[in-house]
């Protein structure tokens, strides 16, 4: 049985990814700060802050103890705070860089040796379309700073490990209907996409599942954003 590690797995896109990988027949190690015990015996849950190196240690340990291997890592956990640049606080900077950057770094570097051990493997990070197409209606420099770093790191890792069987990709969503966005904001947010609607969780999940099966695709930043990356 192949095994996927999924961060930010308690709700929204992360919960959808857990379901999708189980349907693909994978065992899953799911982690978030608030995740509950799973009733499915092929899902192991680990509660913790992904910005903390100790959480990464526990996640990898749980995967190896329960399944003996790791095949896919999905860095889905993320924090998005939209506000004018000069209004960001030190606490928000620490939170956003902690989850988006330290979370990626601590877990990815611990998972990679296990992917290399199988001579295969896949890493997918969830970024944001605002990295490539900033929008003055949604000022979000700290998202660009952190998720933009993941975009560059995705390409760099893809090239570093291309000859060793590990693929590295990213999905750059537009604004997705998740609990992060109150219903009363949906009409405004829909208008920020050329296609005139927000994305659904399933749109992002389908993109990750595609990348999982796309053996000739690595270093790709797949935009799932209703046309935002193309222009306005």
C-alpha positions in Angstrom: 0.0 0.0 0.0 1.3 3.4 -0.9 1.2 6.1 1.7 0.4 9.9 1.6 1.2 12.4 4.2 -1.2 15.4 4.1 -1.0 18.6 6.2 -3.8 20.9 7.1 -6.0 17.8 6.8 -8.9 18.6 9.2 -11.1 20.6 6.9 -11.5 22.2 3.4 -9.0 21.1 0.8 -7.0 19.0 3.2 -10.0 16.9 4.2 -10.9 16.5 0.6 -7.4 15.3 -0.2 -7.6 12.7 2.6 -10.8 11.3 1.1 -9.3 11.3 -2.4 -6.1 9.5 -1.5 -8.1 6.9 0.4 -10.1 6.3 -2.7 -6.9 5.8 -4.6 -6.0 3.1 -2.1 -3.4 5.0 -0.2 -2.8 4.8 3.5 -2.9 8.4 4.9 -1.1 10.2 7.7 -3.2 13.3 8.3 -2.1 16.2 10.4 -3.4 19.5 11.7 -3.7 21.4 14.9 -7.3 20.3 15.5 -7.6 17.0 13.7 -9.7 14.3 15.4 -9.0 10.5 15.6 -10.0 8.7 12.4 -12.4 5.9 12.3 -10.8 4.5 9.1 -7.9 2.2 10.2 -5.9 3.2 7.2 -5.8 6.8 8.3 -3.4 7.9 11.1 -4.0 11.3 12.6 -1.3 13.5 14.2 -2.4 16.6 16.1 0.2 19.5 16.1 1.4 22.8 14.8 3.2 22.1 11.5 5.5 25.1 12.1 7.0 23.1 15.0 9.8 20.8 14.0 8.6 18.3 16.7 5.3 17.9 14.8 7.2 17.0 11.6 9.2 14.4 13.6 6.0 12.9 15.0 4.3 12.8 11.6 7.1 11.0 9.9 7.5 8.7 12.8 3.8 7.8 12.7 3.9 7.1 9.0 6.9 4.7 9.3 5.6 3.0 12.4 2.2 2.3 11.0 2.9 1.8 7.3 6.7 1.5 6.9 7.0 3.9 4.0 6.0 7.3 2.6 5.2 7.8 -1.1 3.6 11.2 -1.3 3.8 14.4 0.7 1.1 17.1 0.3 2.1 20.4 1.9 -1.4 21.8 2.1 -1.4 23.6 5.5 -1.2 27.3 4.9 -2.1 30.7 6.4 -3.5 33.5 4.2 -4.0 37.0 5.7 -4.9 39.8 3.3 -4.3 43.3 4.5 -2.2 46.3 3.5 1.5 45.6 3.9 2.2 48.2 6.7 -0.7 46.8 8.8 0.9 43.3 9.2 2.0 42.7 12.8 5.1 40.8 14.0 2.7 38.1 15.3 1.1 37.7 11.9 4.6 37.5 10.2 5.7 34.8 12.7 2.4 32.8 12.1 2.5 33.0 8.3 6.2 32.3 7.9 6.0 29.6 10.5 3.2 27.6 8.8 3.9 28.4 5.2 7.7 28.2 5.2 8.9 26.4 8.3 6.1 23.8 8.0 7.2 23.1 4.4 10.9 22.9 5.3 10.7 20.8 8.5 8.4 18.2 7.0 9.7 18.0 3.4 13.3 17.5 4.5 12.3 14.6 6.8 10.1 13.0 4.2 12.5 13.2 1.2 14.9 10.4 2.4 11.9 8.0 2.6 10.9 8.9 -1.0 14.5 8.4 -2.2 14.6 5.0 -0.4 11.8 3.8 -2.7 13.3 5.4 -5.8 10.1 7.2 -6.5 7.8 9.6 -4.8 5.9 12.9 -5.2 5.7 16.2 -3.3 2.9 18.6 -3.9 2.6 22.1 -2.3 -0.5 24.2 -2.4 0.4 27.8 -3.1 -1.8 30.7 -4.5 -2.4 32.3 -7.8 -1.7 35.7 -6.2 2.0 34.8 -6.3 2.0 35.3 -10.1 -0.9 37.8 -10.5 -1.1 40.1 -7.5 -4.4 41.9 -7.2 -4.7 45.3 -5.5 -8.2 44.3 -4.3 -6.6 41.6 -2.2 -3.3 42.9 -0.8 -1.4 39.9 0.5 2.4 40.5 0.4 3.1 37.9 3.1 1.3 35.3 1.0 3.5 36.3 -2.0 6.6 36.2 0.2 6.0 32.7 1.6 4.0 31.0 -1.1 6.2 32.6 -3.8 9.1 30.9 -2.0 7.3 27.6 -2.2 6.8 28.1 -6.0 10.6 28.7 -6.5 11.5 25.8 -4.1 9.2 23.5 -6.1 11.1 24.1 -9.3 14.4 23.9 -7.5 13.6 20.6 -5.7 12.1 19.1 -8.9 15.5 19.7 -10.7 17.6 18.6 -7.8 15.8 15.2 -7.5 14.6 14.6 -11.1 17.2 12.0 -11.8 16.4 10.2 -8.6 12.8 9.4 -9.1 11.1 12.1 -7.0 8.7 14.5 -8.7 7.9 17.9 -7.1 4.9 20.0 -8.2 2.6 22.7 -6.9 -1.0 23.7 -7.3 -1.7 27.4 -7.3 -5.4 27.9 -6.6 -7.6 31.0 -7.0 -9.9 31.7 -4.1 -11.6 28.5 -3.0 -14.9 28.1 -1.0 -13.5 27.0 2.3 -14.5 27.9 5.9 -11.8 30.6 5.6 -14.1 32.8 3.6 -17.5 33.9 5.1 -20.5 33.3 2.8 -21.3 37.0 2.6 -17.9 37.6 0.9 -18.5 35.0 -1.8 -20.1 37.2 -4.4 -17.2 39.7 -4.3 -14.6 37.0 -4.3 -16.3 35.3 -7.3 -15.9 38.5 -9.3 -12.1 38.4 -8.9 -12.0 35.4 -11.2 -12.4 35.8 -15.0 -14.8 32.8 -15.1 -17.0 34.6 -12.5 -17.0 32.0 -9.7 -14.9 30.9 -6.8 -13.2 27.5 -6.9 -14.5 24.4 -5.1 -12.5 22.2 -2.9 -12.9 19.5 -5.5 -11.2 21.6 -8.2 -8.0 21.6 -6.2 -8.3 18.0 -5.1 -8.8 16.9 -8.8 -5.6 18.9 -9.7 -3.5 17.1 -7.1 -4.9 13.7 -8.1 -4.0 14.5 -11.7 -0.4 15.4 -10.7 -0.2 12.2 -8.7 -0.8 10.2 -11.9 1.2 12.4 -14.2 4.6 10.6 -14.2 6.2 12.9 -16.8 5.2 16.1 -15.0 7.6 17.6 -12.5 8.5 21.2 -11.6 5.0 22.3 -12.6 3.0 25.1 -11.0 -0.6 24.1 -12.0 -2.9 27.1 -11.8 -6.4 26.2 -10.7 -7.7 29.7 -10.5 -10.6 30.4 -12.9 -8.2 32.2 -15.3 -6.6 34.6 -12.8 -3.1 33.7 -13.9 -3.9 34.5 -17.5 -4.9 38.1 -16.7 -7.8 40.4 -15.8 
